[in-house]
Amino acid sequence: MSKTAVLGTIALIGLSPLTMASDLDKGKQVFSQDAQPSCAICHTLADAGSAGAVGPDLDELKPTREQVVNAVTSGVGIMPAFNESLSEEQIQAVAHYVATVTGGNK
């Protein structure tokens, strides 16, 4: 899909490229700072500059948005659930961020 087509699709759904960038920034902040413990401690994610080795390498896993929402909300294995410490908006933001930067949303 061409860049023009992508921007046209974004306009149709009511999001500007600036809004999308802002959403990615929010998600990156949740990943790197807001979640406690920070996602970056356990997960490798190149875009966030993290090299955690406890959880899966997200660049390799390429999780979908839905997979990230489920994992962050309910926890997986030794990963704790964040449904009580992060808002729904923060969970959606980090899921969008991880799925987008890893290519999991394709």
C-alpha positions, -999 to +999 in steps of 0.1 A: +000+000+000+014+034-009+020+061+016-008+082+000-032+053+004-022+048+040-027+085+048-061+084+029-072+054+050-061+072+082-081+103+072-112+081+066-110+067+100-105+101+116-069+098+127-042+122+116-006+111+112+002+133+141-024+115+163-009+082+153+026+094+163+013+107+196-004+073+203+029+056+196+047+080+219+021+072+247+026+035+242+064+038+243+061+058+275+039+030+290+064+004+279+095+022+291+083+042+321+047+039+333+043+002+338+058-009+370+078-030+367+088-016+333+082-038+303+117-029+292+132-047+322+120-081+308+115-077+271+138-069+242+122-043+219+146-024+196+124+007+192+124+012+230+161+004+233+154-024+257+173-057+259+155-077+286+161-114+286+134-126+310+103-124+287+101-130+250+120-109+225+091-088+211+109-080+179+110-117+171+076-126+185+058-098+166+026-100+187-007-087+175-024-058+193-049-083+207-021-106+220-005-076+238-038-065+253-044-100+266-009-104+280-008-070+297-043-073+311-042-108+325-005-117+327+013-147+311+035-171+329+057-151+352+045-118+337+022-101+361-012-087+352-013-049+348-051-045+347-051-029+381-021-007+377-026+006+342-057+022+327-075+008+297-061+037+277-026+029+288-030-008+279-044+000+245-016+025+239+012+000+248-006-027+227-008-004+197+028+006+201+043-029+204+022-043+176+031-014+153+068-012+159+073-050+157+051-054+126+026-076+145-003-056+133+000-067+097 
